[in-house]
Amino acid sequence: MQTLTVGLGERSYPIHIGSGLLDRSDLLQEHLPRKRAAIVTNTTVAPLYLEKLQQTLANIGVSSVPVILPDGEEYKTTETLSQIYDALLRNRCERSTPLIALGGGVVGDMTGYAAATYLRGVPFIQIPTTLLAQVDSSVGGKTGINHPLGKNMIGAFYQPQLVLADTDTLNTLPDKELAAGIAEVVKYGLIRDLPFLEWLEQNMGKLLARDTAALQYAIARSCENKAEVVAADERESGERALLNLGHTFGHAIESGMGYGNWLHGEGVAAGTIMAADLSQRLGWISVQDVSRIRHLFERAGLPVVAPDIGADKYLEFMGLDKKVEGGKIRFVLLKEVGRAVVYGDAPAELLQQTLEACVSFGKAQDRHG
């Protein structure tokens, strides 16, 4: 097991990464002083891991209230959030009752937002079961739900007390979900960690084959990068925005295609190619650099061509992005491979060229070009 720390003063918390951690009641015990907890999960994860977690809690005398939600990005809504509140109220959960998120990014985001708002704030523990959640969404305290007009537009910054990333849960993860997580892993190399990007190029085959050592290294290195950024800029007033490479385009894809039709990591992959293309048109990186990035995503089985939702729709959804400032769309772009910047002055004609070059017009369902 490896343990990292997100350094936020009195609100600092550990990230434990390793095999068999769902059985480790000792890692949870200090965060469960009242012997009662609510576990929020979904219909896919519950049959796999809910009973195991409940037994781990029972071993230290902690009873649990299970809350099982429907599975999918399309359920990241106010209606589903209310299901969590309903269960907490019915079971008379108190301000000292921790909420444990057992699942992927959707479960983690919604559980965190419920924890931030139920009784004006209750303790919160993240147990991410997908690669994407283990390397990204479980760390850093971003919580929230989607709105029909934009992804993650309603939420709060609310840090967990603990992140428990059991790599064994990746054994049941579908290949498509594993690839989606790799998109976020590649992001860290592209924005701030060139040696890691080179390691990924050399070890992509091991990751796809679910080599335990390779996966644990990739998760730990990703979390190290994210923990450093979050510690420096918790509320995304500066450096933390760089973690959104590909997300301005990617969120437009997710919103435009209808939540759940494209996985978040798939949108990020296609969106990162678009960001790289725009960076190249600005003269910052080379055509060869863009090809290098595209090839790495292709090797991971990720889409490298964006779907056709219409150029106007792209601009509309990107105009609702959380990084918009003064009416200008601010993109995370690459000054060079391994170094990202936030840029708000992309000429309209270059953005139009990127859309024309990277979108598979007329092939909205074609994820791989």
RODO-2510 file (C-alpha; in nm, 4 decimals, decimal comma):
residues 369
     n   res          X          Y          Z
     1     m     0,0000     0,0000     0,0000
     2     q     0,1113     0,3535    -0,0789
     3     t    -0,0172     0,6536     0,1128
     4     l    -0,0126     1,0088    -0,0213
     5     t    -0,1399     1,3229     0,1486
     6     v    -0,3443     1,6103     0,0104
     7     g    -0,1960     1,8993     0,2061
     8     l    -0,4717     2,1401     0,3089
     9     g    -0,3697     2,2291     0,6618
    10     e    -0,6237     2,1096     0,9170
    11     r    -0,8298     1,9571     0,6331
    12     s    -0,5439     1,7474     0,4945
    13     y    -0,6312     1,3864     0,4211
    14     p    -0,4656     1,0620     0,3123
    15     i    -0,5019     0,8759    -0,0168
    16     h    -0,4372     0,5050     0,0344
    17     i    -0,3621     0,3086    -0,2848
    18     g    -0,3171    -0,0679    -0,3004
    19     s    -0,4644    -0,4154    -0,3239
    20     g    -0,7172    -0,5553    -0,0752
    21     l    -0,7944    -0,2220     0,0908
    22     l    -1,1707    -0,2871     0,1044
    23     d    -1,0889    -0,5441     0,3737
    24     r    -0,8818    -0,2982     0,5784
    25     s    -1,1127    -0,1827     0,8571
    26     d    -0,8137    -0,0250     1,0327
    27     l    -0,7887     0,2375     0,7583
    28     l    -1,1518     0,3398     0,8145
    29     q    -1,1815     0,3067     1,1904
    30     e    -1,0601     0,6519     1,2989
    31     h    -1,3036     0,8168     1,0572
    32     l    -1,6070     0,6310     1,1958
    33     p    -1,6301     0,7331     1,5621
    34     r    -2,0078     0,7010     1,5949
    35     k    -2,0418     0,3412     1,4749
    36     r    -2,2829     0,4294     1,1960
    37     a    -2,2310     0,5246     0,8328
    38     a    -2,4276     0,5570     0,5092
    39     i    -2,2856     0,3898     0,1987
    40     v    -2,3893     0,5448    -0,1325
    41     t    -2,3330     0,3198    -0,4338
    42     n    -2,5129     0,2187    -0,7543
    43     t    -2,6850    -0,0804    -0,9104
    44     t    -2,3648    -0,1933    -1,0859
    45     v    -2,1202    -0,1662    -0,7958
    46     a    -2,3529    -0,2793    -0,5148
    47     p    -2,3648    -0,6492    -0,6183
    48     l    -1,9846    -0,6525    -0,6457
    49     y    -1,8575    -0,4679    -0,3390
    50     l    -2,1342    -0,3446    -0,1075
    51     e    -2,1530    -0,6598     0,1059
    52     k    -1,7733    -0,6708     0,1396
    53     l    -1,7610    -0,3098     0,2619
    54     q    -2,0532    -0,3648     0,4979
    55     q    -1,8721    -0,6647     0,6489
    56     t    -1,5521    -0,4633     0,6864
    57     l    -1,7489    -0,1982     0,8750
    58     a    -1,9312    -0,4606     1,0831
    59     n    -1,5920    -0,5990     1,1918
    60     i    -1,5331    -0,2736     1,3803
    61     g    -1,8897    -0,2482     1,5065
    62     v    -2,0139     0,0024     1,2491
    63     s    -2,3651    -0,0445     1,1124
    64     s    -2,4381     0,0857     0,7635
    65     v    -2,7281     0,2380     0,5733
    66     p    -2,7029     0,1388     0,2040
    67     v    -2,8233     0,3879    -0,0588
    68     i    -2,8293     0,2295    -0,4056
    69     l    -2,8680     0,4677    -0,6996
    70     p    -2,9236     0,3993    -1,0701
    71     d    -2,5982     0,3778    -1,2666
    72     g    -2,4985     0,6299    -1,5307
    73     e    -2,4056     0,9904    -1,6027
    74     e    -2,7633     1,0551    -1,7106
    75     y    -2,8697     1,0043    -1,3467
    76     k    -2,6344     1,2717    -1,2075
    77     t    -2,9361     1,4937    -1,1419
    78     t    -3,1301     1,6736    -0,8709
    79     e    -3,3819     1,3874    -0,8720
    80     t    -3,1166     1,1265    -0,7930
    81     l    -2,9553     1,3553    -0,5372
    82     s    -3,2926     1,3710    -0,3613
    83     q    -3,2869     0,9911    -0,3323
    84     i    -2,9758     1,0261    -0,1155
    85     y    -3,1389     1,2926     0,1031
    86     d    -3,4556     1,0818     0,1316
    87     a    -3,2606     0,7801     0,2564
    88     l    -3,0586     0,9880     0,5055
    89     l    -3,3711     1,1487     0,6477
    90     r    -3,5702     0,8245     0,6631
    91     n    -3,2859     0,6612     0,8556
    92     r    -3,2381     0,9663     1,0777
    93     c    -2,8757     1,0090     0,9837
    94     e    -2,7102     1,2751     1,1976
    95     r    -2,4415     1,5352     1,1442
    96     s    -2,1858     1,2833     1,2742
    97     t    -2,2910     1,0122     1,0255
    98     p    -2,0279     0,9855     0,7506
    99     l    -2,1303     0,9323     0,3890
   100     i    -1,9135     0,6764     0,2104
   101     a    -1,9045     0,6952    -0,1703
   102     l    -1,8528     0,3466    -0,3148
   103     g    -1,8360     0,3705    -0,6923
   104     g    -1,7100     0,5760    -0,9831
   105     g    -1,7046     0,9468    -1,0493
   106     v    -2,0806     0,9950    -1,0645
   107     v    -2,1340     0,8303    -0,7255
   108     g    -1,8420     1,0209    -0,5761
   109     d    -1,9528     1,3587    -0,7081
   110     m    -2,3128     1,3164    -0,5950
   111     t    -2,2238     1,1707    -0,2550
   112     g    -1,9802     1,4545    -0,1945
   113     y    -2,2417     1,7138    -0,2821
   114     a    -2,4956     1,5420    -0,0569
   115     a    -2,2366     1,5410     0,2230
   116     a    -2,1636     1,9104     0,1699
   117     t    -2,5297     2,0049     0,1921
   118     y    -2,7062     1,7518     0,4197
   119     l    -2,7426     1,9166     0,7609
   120     r    -2,5041     2,1806     0,6170
   121     g    -2,2158     1,9360     0,6096
   122     v    -2,1409     1,5808     0,7248
   123     p    -1,8187     1,3739     0,7043
   124     f    -1,7368     1,2207     0,3669
   125     i    -1,5188     0,9262     0,2589
   126     q    -1,4281     0,8333    -0,0982
   127     i    -1,3858     0,4679    -0,2014
   128     p    -1,3482     0,4973    -0,5810
   129     t    -1,3955     0,1775    -0,7821
   130     t    -1,3077     0,2989    -1,1350
   131     l    -0,9695     0,4047    -1,2678
   132     l    -1,1019     0,7494    -1,3586
   133     a    -1,2317     0,8058    -1,0066
   134     q    -0,9137     0,6715    -0,8473
   135     v    -0,6845     0,9023    -1,0450
   136     d    -0,9004     1,2114    -1,0653
   137     s    -1,2545     1,2698    -0,9396
   138     s    -1,2124     1,1218    -0,5888
   139     v    -0,9249     1,3582    -0,5087
   140     g    -0,9594     1,7311    -0,4622
   141     g    -1,3085     1,7908    -0,3284
   142     k    -1,5013     1,8808    -0,6426
   143     t    -1,8576     1,7616    -0,5965
   144     g    -2,1787     1,8243    -0,7857
   145     i    -2,4448     1,7307    -1,0346
   146     n    -2,5188     1,8066    -1,3981
   147     h    -2,7714     2,0492    -1,5438
   148     p    -2,9319     1,9985    -1,8861
   149     l    -2,7431     2,3072    -2,0069
   150     g    -2,4027     2,2097    -1,8715
   151     k    -2,2000     1,9401    -1,6971
   152     n    -2,1110     1,9828    -1,3284
   153     m    -2,2597     2,3318    -1,3202
   154     i    -2,4134     2,2839    -0,9738
   155     g    -2,1881     2,1787    -0,6884
   156     a    -1,9489     2,2654    -0,4091
   157     f    -1,5859     2,2263    -0,3100
   158     y    -1,6004     1,9776    -0,0223
   159     q    -1,2998     1,7675     0,0711
   160     p    -1,3237     1,4044     0,1845
   161     q    -1,1630     1,2852     0,5050
   162     l    -1,0071     0,9874     0,3312
   163     v    -0,9628     0,8342    -0,0145
   164     l    -0,9316     0,4557    -0,0286
   165     a    -0,8329     0,3333    -0,3763
   166     d    -0,8447    -0,0489    -0,3847
   167     t    -0,6832    -0,1555    -0,7115
   168     d    -0,8615    -0,4922    -0,6905
   169     t    -1,1867    -0,3194    -0,7896
   170     l    -1,0358    -0,2554    -1,1334
   171     n    -1,0517    -0,6302    -1,2034
   172     t    -1,4274    -0,6010    -1,2630
   173     l    -1,4038    -0,2782    -1,4632
   174     p    -1,5111    -0,3074    -1,8307
   175     d    -1,2344    -0,2378    -2,0844
   176     k    -1,4149     0,0721    -2,2048
   177     e    -1,4231     0,2176    -1,8511
   178     l    -1,0553     0,1336    -1,7993
   179     a    -0,9678     0,3217    -2,1185
   180     a    -1,1777     0,6171    -2,0032
   181     g    -0,9673     0,6374    -1,6888
   182     i    -0,6466     0,6250    -1,8902
   183     a    -0,7540     0,9479    -2,0620
   184     e    -0,7263     1,1308    -1,7298
   185     v    -0,3944     0,9586    -1,6541
   186     v    -0,2469     1,0805    -1,9850
   187     k    -0,3685     1,4311    -1,8998
   188     y    -0,1246     1,4609    -1,6086
   189     g     0,1689     1,3804    -1,8347
   190     l     0,0579     1,6314    -2,0953
   191     i     0,0012     1,9250    -1,8597
   192     r     0,2901     1,8972    -1,6115
   193     d     0,4798     1,5666    -1,6040
   194     l     0,6662     1,4837    -1,9268
   195     p     0,8646     1,1932    -1,7727
   196     f     0,5320     1,0342    -1,6739
   197     l     0,3999     1,0799    -2,0289
   198     e     0,7088     0,9000    -2,1604
   199     w     0,6525     0,6220    -1,9058
   200     l     0,2931     0,5893    -2,0284
   201     e     0,4113     0,5603    -2,3882
   202     q     0,6403     0,2750    -2,2822
   203     n     0,3891     0,1007    -2,0546
   204     m     0,0490     0,1475    -2,2192
   205     g     0,0336    -0,2237    -2,3018
   206     k     0,0829    -0,3146    -1,9351
   207     l    -0,1941    -0,0790    -1,8260
   208     l    -0,4376    -0,2227    -2,0784
   209     a    -0,3405    -0,5743    -1,9653
   210     r    -0,4202    -0,4632    -1,6069
   211     d    -0,0702    -0,5271    -1,4789
   212     t    -0,1070    -0,4607    -1,1056
   213     a     0,2281    -0,2887    -1,0551
   214     a     0,1820    -0,0664    -1,3608
   215     l    -0,1698     0,0338    -1,2563
   216     q    -0,0636     0,1131    -0,9006
   217     y     0,2264     0,3248    -1,0285
   218     a     0,0001     0,5148    -1,2711
   219     i    -0,2621     0,5773    -1,0011
   220     a    -0,0042     0,6951    -0,7468
   221     r     0,1761     0,9206    -0,9954
   222     s    -0,1542     1,0727    -1,1074
   223     c    -0,2660     1,1314    -0,7489
   224     e     0,0712     1,2872    -0,6627
   225     n     0,0260     1,5340    -0,9458
   226     k    -0,3311     1,6152    -0,8511
   227     a    -0,2546     1,6444    -0,4789
   228     e     0,0220     1,8981    -0,5507
   229     v    -0,2085     2,1085    -0,7671
   230     v    -0,5015     2,0956    -0,5223
   231     a    -0,2784     2,1864    -0,2269
   232     a    -0,1588     2,4937    -0,4201
   233     d    -0,4998     2,5988    -0,5578
   234     e    -0,7944     2,4283    -0,3880
   235     r    -1,0712     2,6391    -0,5449
   236     e    -0,9391     2,6617    -0,9000
   237     s    -0,8441     3,0288    -0,9041
   238     g    -0,5212     2,9563    -1,0905
   239     e    -0,3117     2,6446    -1,1490
   240     r    -0,5897     2,3948    -1,0787
   241     a    -0,7681     2,5016    -1,3978
   242     l    -0,4863     2,3277    -1,5894
   243     l    -0,6351     1,9949    -1,4791
   244     n    -0,9158     2,0669    -1,7264
   245     l    -0,7092     1,9972    -2,0401
   246     g    -0,9563     1,8696    -2,3007
   247     h    -1,2521     1,9274    -2,0695
   248     t    -1,3941     2,2410    -2,2312
   249     f    -1,4368     2,0519    -2,5588
   250     g    -1,5073     1,7235    -2,3773
   251     h    -1,7896     1,8575    -2,1617
   252     a    -1,9471     2,0057    -2,4757
   253     i    -1,9376     1,6577    -2,6299
   254     e    -2,0984     1,4981    -2,3231
   255     s    -2,3682     1,7634    -2,2981
   256     g    -2,4339     1,7770    -2,6716
   257     m    -2,4564     1,4004    -2,7177
   258     g    -2,6766     1,3551    -2,4095
   259     y    -2,5306     1,2504    -2,0741
   260     g    -2,4220     0,8877    -2,0713
   261     n    -2,3776     0,8435    -2,4470
   262     w    -2,0096     0,9281    -2,4252
   263     l    -1,8109     0,8390    -2,1132
   264     h    -1,6357     1,1329    -1,9488
   265     g    -1,2927     0,9938    -2,0365
   266     e    -1,3964     0,9463    -2,3987
   267     g    -1,5025     1,3098    -2,4183
   268     v    -1,1761     1,4165    -2,2549
   269     a    -0,9729     1,2148    -2,5068
   270     a    -1,1430     1,3633    -2,8122
   271     g    -1,1398     1,7039    -2,6428
   272     t    -0,7673     1,6796    -2,5729
   273     i    -0,6996     1,6159    -2,9408
   274     m    -0,9003     1,9302    -3,0169
   275     a    -0,7021     2,1277    -2,7575
   276     a    -0,3758     1,9958    -2,9035
   277     d    -0,4892     2,0883    -3,2553
   278     l    -0,5734     2,4429    -3,1436
   279     s    -0,2366     2,4663    -2,9655
   280     q    -0,0646     2,3675    -3,2886
   281     r    -0,2590     2,6276    -3,4878
   282     l    -0,1391     2,8906    -3,2397
   283     g     0,2177     2,7837    -3,3188
   284     w     0,2959     2,6398    -2,9769
   285     i     0,3376     2,2685    -3,0553
   286     s     0,4166     2,0856    -3,3772
   287     v     0,2057     1,8691    -3,6053
   288     q     0,4257     1,5799    -3,4872
   289     d     0,3351     1,6572    -3,1255
   290     v    -0,0357     1,6380    -3,2106
   291     s     0,0232     1,3049    -3,3881
   292     r     0,2126     1,1761    -3,0831
   293     i    -0,0802     1,2600    -2,8542
   294     r    -0,3340     1,1121    -3,0962
   295     h    -0,1343     0,7896    -3,1261
   296     l    -0,1221     0,7432    -2,7480
   297     f    -0,4997     0,7799    -2,7175
   298     e    -0,5507     0,5435    -3,0122
   299     r    -0,3333     0,2821    -2,8404
   300     a    -0,5573     0,3116    -2,5342
   301     g    -0,8644     0,2469    -2,7513
   302     l    -1,0001     0,5977    -2,6968
   303     p    -1,1828     0,8137    -2,9518
   304     v    -0,9678     1,0696    -3,1317
   305     v    -1,2432     1,2205    -3,3489
   306     a    -1,5154     1,4323    -3,1900
   307     p    -1,8830     1,3742    -3,2725
   308     d    -2,0901     1,6088    -3,4851
   309     i    -2,3185     1,8075    -3,2576
   310     g    -2,2876     2,1081    -3,4854
   311     a    -2,0312     2,3897    -3,4655
   312     d    -2,2874     2,6256    -3,3130
   313     k    -2,3669     2,3731    -3,0385
   314     y    -1,9961     2,3348    -2,9576
   315     l    -1,9660     2,7104    -2,9157
   316     e    -2,2888     2,7258    -2,7144
   317     f    -2,1881     2,4541    -2,4676
   318     m    -1,8296     2,5820    -2,4417
   319     g    -1,9726     2,9249    -2,3641
   320     l    -2,1272     2,7700    -2,0524
   321     d    -1,7928     2,6309    -1,9348
   322     k    -1,6962     2,7185    -1,5756
   323     k    -1,3698     2,8775    -1,6967
   324     v    -1,5528     3,1414    -1,9051
   325     e    -1,4447     3,4849    -1,7869
   326     g    -1,5651     3,8182    -1,9158
   327     g    -1,7663     3,6353    -2,1802
   328     k    -1,4509     3,4745    -2,3247
   329     i    -1,4066     3,0979    -2,3522
   330     r    -1,0813     3,0117    -2,1724
   331     f    -0,9128     2,6959    -2,2976
   332     v    -0,6443     2,4839    -2,1367
   333     l    -0,3864     2,4484    -2,4149
   334     l    -0,0335     2,3131    -2,4523
   335     k     0,2574     2,5573    -2,4714
   336     e     0,4636     2,2433    -2,5173
   337     v     0,4101     1,8754    -2,4491
   338     g     0,4357     1,8588    -2,0706
   339     r     0,3363     2,2216    -2,0025
   340     a    -0,0162     2,3644    -2,0178
   341     v    -0,1559     2,7166    -1,9924
   342     v    -0,5012     2,8728    -1,9657
   343     y    -0,5646     3,0873    -2,2725
   344     g    -0,8595     3,3165    -2,3395
   345     d    -0,7643     3,4798    -2,6677
   346     a    -0,7982     3,1994    -2,9222
   347     p    -0,8938     3,3649    -3,2548
   348     a    -1,2399     3,2627    -3,3730
   349     e    -1,1064     3,1545    -3,7117
   350     l    -0,8533     2,9160    -3,5523
   351     l    -1,1216     2,7675    -3,3283
   352     q    -1,3405     2,7172    -3,6355
   353     q    -1,0503     2,5438    -3,8128
   354     t    -1,0026     2,3120    -3,5145
   355     l    -1,3702     2,2188    -3,5172
   356     e    -1,3555     2,1471    -3,8901
   357     a    -1,0385     1,9386    -3,8531
   358     c    -1,1317     1,7380    -3,5429
   359     v    -1,5060     1,6809    -3,5672
   360     s    -1,6441     1,3888    -3,7654
   361     f    -1,9230     1,5891    -3,9264
   362     g    -2,2121     1,3632    -4,0172
   363     k    -2,0804     1,0783    -3,7990
   364     a    -2,2066     1,1666    -3,4552
   365     q    -2,1812     0,8115    -3,3210
   366     d    -1,8361     0,7335    -3,4600
   367     r    -1,6076     0,7343    -3,1597
   368     h    -1,2877     0,6233    -3,3264
   369     g    -1,2794     0,8192    -3,6520
***
